[in-house]
Amino acid sequence: MSGVAGSAGERARRGASREEQVRPRVLCVEDDPALAVMLRYNLEKLGYVVDEASDGQEALLRVAEVTPDIVLLDWMLPSLSGLEVCRQLRRRPETRDVPVIMLTARVEESDSIRGLNTGADDYITKPFSMEALAARMRALLRRVRPQQGSRLLEFHDIVLDPTEHRVTRGGRAVHLGPTEFRLLEFFLRHPRRVFAREALLDAVWGADIHVEARTVDVHIRRLRKALNGPGETDVVRTVRSAGYALDVDAV
């Protein structure tokens, strides 16, 4: 009986993780706690996965952990201004095309021009309506998501096609389960970076999915078995007490 219940629970978790994967992820960078709560509440109702940061440095750390689909960025932030955060996002290849909407109390036309020239895709002054913000977010995501989805991900001799859901290594087809595919896609978007098990759980399974950290080890073994053929280098590196990375120097 417990085995049946466990299987049902596992199916539910898999279904939830698939749903999490197709929901757009938004990073809200806002130092006003009340506004941050309001944004999270409304965006989650609209179907977004919401990450939060309350200052500029934390925002860059969040983006380094998991690349969002869109960023809502306050201008006036502690430690690092929204303008500087936007500049740094545009300098990085992995975030160069991520849409950024600046949310600010600065209402002068010169301020909006400055924000847009820095790299923001849109500029909304406070106070604003959620309906207007949601409409602008949808418009930006419609514009960029087809481009992002059709882009091949490559590292060493591995090629992943997110649109066709295909993986090849050295020209041979690699057959992966859904979770292993998402793991590899995440690693390919962040090559050579080491991720702790907890970070992988949040990024691949979703922050609201409750599974043990050891689950990551199981799927890493399955990914290695499918990805590494006879005589091929193991490109999934285990870093003791730290986590895993996609790295050609794996041993």
C-alpha positions as CSV (number, residue, x, y, z in Angstrom):
1,M,0.0,0.0,0.0
2,S,2.8,2.4,0.9
3,G,4.5,1.6,-2.5
4,V,1.3,2.6,-4.3
5,A,1.0,5.8,-2.3
6,G,4.7,6.5,-3.0
7,S,4.2,6.0,-6.7
8,A,1.2,8.3,-6.8
9,G,3.2,10.9,-4.9
10,E,6.1,10.6,-7.3
11,R,3.8,11.0,-10.3
12,A,2.3,14.1,-8.7
13,R,5.7,15.5,-8.1
14,R,6.7,14.8,-11.7
15,G,3.6,16.5,-13.0
16,A,4.2,19.5,-10.8
17,S,7.8,19.8,-11.9
18,R,6.8,19.7,-15.6
19,E,4.3,22.4,-14.9
20,E,7.0,24.4,-13.1
21,Q,9.2,24.0,-16.1
22,V,6.8,25.7,-18.6
23,R,5.8,28.5,-16.3
24,P,7.9,31.7,-17.0
25,R,10.3,32.7,-14.2
26,V,10.4,36.3,-13.1
27,L,13.0,37.9,-10.9
28,C,11.5,40.8,-8.9
29,V,14.2,43.2,-7.6
30,E,12.5,45.5,-5.1
31,D,13.6,46.8,-1.7
32,D,10.0,47.9,-0.6
33,P,8.7,44.9,1.3
34,A,5.1,45.8,0.8
35,L,5.5,46.2,-3.0
36,A,7.5,43.0,-3.2
37,V,4.7,41.1,-1.4
38,M,2.1,42.6,-3.7
39,L,4.1,41.7,-6.8
40,R,4.7,38.1,-5.7
41,Y,1.0,37.6,-4.8
42,N,-0.3,38.9,-8.2
43,L,2.4,37.3,-10.4
44,E,2.0,33.9,-8.8
45,K,-1.8,34.2,-9.5
46,L,-0.9,34.9,-13.1
47,G,1.1,31.7,-13.3
48,Y,4.7,33.0,-12.9
49,V,7.4,31.4,-10.8
50,V,8.7,34.3,-8.7
51,D,12.2,34.9,-7.4
52,E,13.0,37.9,-5.3
53,A,15.9,40.1,-4.4
54,S,16.0,43.2,-2.2
55,D,19.2,44.8,-3.5
56,G,21.4,45.0,-6.5
57,Q,24.1,42.5,-5.4
58,E,21.5,39.9,-4.4
59,A,19.9,40.3,-7.8
60,L,23.1,39.5,-9.6
61,L,23.6,36.4,-7.3
62,R,20.0,35.2,-8.0
63,V,20.5,35.6,-11.8
64,A,23.8,33.7,-11.6
65,E,22.0,30.8,-9.8
66,V,19.0,30.6,-12.2
67,T,18.5,32.7,-15.3
68,P,15.1,34.3,-15.2
69,D,12.8,34.7,-18.2
70,I,12.1,38.3,-17.3
71,V,13.4,40.8,-14.7
72,L,11.4,43.5,-12.9
73,L,14.0,45.9,-11.7
74,D,13.7,48.9,-9.3
75,W,15.9,51.8,-10.1
76,M,16.8,52.9,-6.5
77,L,18.3,49.9,-4.7
78,P,20.8,49.4,-1.9
79,S,24.4,48.4,-2.6
80,L,24.0,48.6,-6.4
81,S,21.6,50.7,-8.4
82,G,19.1,49.2,-10.9
83,L,20.9,50.9,-13.7
84,E,24.2,49.2,-12.8
85,V,22.4,45.8,-12.5
86,C,20.9,46.3,-15.9
87,R,24.3,47.2,-17.4
88,Q,25.8,44.0,-15.9
89,L,23.0,41.9,-17.2
90,R,23.5,43.2,-20.7
91,R,27.3,42.5,-20.6
92,R,26.8,38.8,-19.8
93,P,26.1,36.5,-22.8
94,E,23.6,34.4,-20.8
95,T,21.5,37.4,-19.8
96,R,22.0,39.7,-22.7
97,D,18.6,38.9,-24.2
98,V,16.6,38.6,-20.9
99,P,13.8,41.3,-20.9
100,V,14.2,43.9,-18.2
101,I,11.3,46.2,-17.1
102,M,12.4,49.0,-14.8
103,L,10.0,50.0,-12.1
104,T,10.7,53.4,-10.6
105,A,9.3,56.5,-9.0
106,R,11.4,58.7,-11.2
107,V,9.0,60.3,-13.6
108,E,11.1,62.7,-15.7
109,E,11.4,61.9,-19.4
110,S,15.2,62.1,-19.1
111,D,15.1,59.3,-16.5
112,S,13.1,57.0,-18.8
113,I,15.5,57.7,-21.7
114,R,18.5,57.0,-19.4
115,G,16.9,53.7,-18.3
116,L,16.1,52.6,-21.8
117,N,19.6,53.6,-23.1
118,T,21.1,51.5,-20.3
119,G,19.5,48.4,-21.7
120,A,16.0,48.2,-20.1
121,D,13.3,47.0,-22.5
122,D,10.5,48.9,-20.8
123,Y,10.1,51.6,-18.1
124,I,7.1,51.9,-15.8
125,T,6.6,54.6,-13.2
126,K,5.2,54.0,-9.8
127,P,2.4,53.7,-8.9
128,F,1.3,51.3,-11.7
129,S,-1.6,48.9,-12.2
130,M,-0.9,45.2,-12.3
131,E,-3.0,44.9,-15.5
132,A,-0.6,47.2,-17.3
133,L,2.5,45.6,-15.9
134,A,1.2,42.1,-16.8
135,A,0.3,43.2,-20.4
136,R,3.8,44.6,-20.9
137,M,5.4,41.4,-19.5
138,R,3.4,39.2,-21.8
139,A,4.4,41.3,-24.8
140,L,8.1,41.1,-24.0
141,L,7.9,37.4,-23.4
142,R,6.1,36.8,-26.7
143,R,8.9,38.6,-28.4
144,V,11.9,36.9,-26.9
145,R,10.8,33.4,-26.0
146,P,10.6,31.9,-29.5
147,Q,14.2,33.2,-30.1
148,Q,15.5,31.7,-26.8
149,G,13.7,28.4,-27.3
150,S,15.1,27.8,-30.8
151,R,18.7,28.4,-29.8
152,L,20.9,25.3,-29.7
153,L,22.9,24.8,-26.5
154,E,26.4,23.4,-27.1
155,F,29.3,22.4,-24.9
156,H,32.3,20.3,-25.9
157,D,30.8,17.7,-28.3
158,I,27.3,17.9,-26.8
159,V,24.4,19.6,-28.6
160,L,20.9,20.1,-27.1
161,D,18.0,21.4,-29.1
162,P,15.3,22.8,-26.7
163,T,12.7,23.0,-29.5
164,E,13.1,19.5,-30.9
165,H,13.9,18.1,-27.4
166,R,16.9,16.2,-28.8
167,V,20.4,15.7,-27.6
168,T,23.5,14.5,-29.5
169,R,27.0,13.8,-28.4
170,G,29.7,13.5,-31.1
171,G,26.9,13.1,-33.6
172,R,25.2,10.1,-31.8
173,A,21.7,10.5,-30.4
174,V,21.5,10.6,-26.6
175,H,18.2,9.4,-25.1
176,L,17.3,11.1,-21.8
177,G,14.3,11.0,-19.5
178,P,12.5,14.3,-18.8
179,T,14.3,15.1,-15.6
180,E,17.7,14.2,-17.0
181,F,17.0,16.4,-20.1
182,R,16.1,19.4,-17.8
183,L,19.3,18.8,-15.8
184,L,21.5,18.8,-18.9
185,E,19.7,21.9,-20.3
186,F,20.4,23.7,-17.0
187,F,24.1,22.6,-17.0
188,L,24.4,23.7,-20.6
189,R,23.1,27.1,-19.8
190,H,25.7,27.4,-17.0
191,P,28.8,25.4,-18.1
192,R,31.7,24.9,-15.7
193,R,29.8,26.4,-12.8
194,V,29.4,24.2,-9.7
195,F,25.9,23.9,-8.3
196,A,24.9,22.5,-4.9
197,R,22.2,19.8,-4.8
198,E,19.8,22.3,-3.3
199,A,20.4,24.8,-6.1
200,L,19.7,22.1,-8.7
201,L,16.5,21.0,-6.9
202,D,15.3,24.6,-7.0
203,A,16.3,25.2,-10.6
204,V,15.2,21.8,-12.1
205,W,12.5,20.5,-9.9
206,G,11.2,23.8,-8.6
207,A,11.4,25.5,-5.2
208,D,7.9,24.3,-4.2
209,I,8.6,20.6,-5.0
210,H,9.6,18.7,-1.8
211,V,12.1,16.0,-2.7
212,E,15.3,14.9,-0.9
213,A,18.6,16.2,-2.0
214,R,19.8,12.7,-2.7
215,T,17.3,12.6,-5.6
216,V,19.8,14.8,-7.5
217,D,22.4,12.1,-7.1
218,V,20.1,9.5,-8.6
219,H,19.4,11.6,-11.7
220,I,23.0,12.6,-12.1
221,R,23.9,8.9,-12.3
222,R,21.2,8.4,-14.9
223,L,22.5,11.4,-16.9
224,R,26.0,10.1,-16.8
225,K,25.0,6.7,-17.9
226,A,23.1,8.1,-20.9
227,L,25.5,10.8,-21.8
228,N,28.9,9.0,-21.5
229,G,29.5,6.4,-24.1
230,P,32.4,3.9,-24.2
231,G,35.7,5.8,-24.4
232,E,34.1,9.2,-23.9
233,T,35.1,11.7,-21.2
234,D,32.8,12.0,-18.3
235,V,31.7,15.7,-18.5
236,V,29.7,15.7,-15.3
237,R,32.1,16.6,-12.6
238,T,31.5,15.8,-8.9
239,V,32.9,18.4,-6.6
240,R,33.3,17.0,-3.1
241,S,31.1,18.8,-0.5
242,A,30.1,21.3,-3.2
243,G,27.9,19.7,-5.9
244,Y,28.1,19.1,-9.6
245,A,29.3,20.9,-12.8
246,L,29.4,20.3,-16.5
247,D,33.1,20.4,-17.2
248,V,35.4,18.8,-19.8
249,D,38.0,18.5,-17.0
250,A,35.8,16.1,-15.1
251,V,37.6,13.2,-13.6
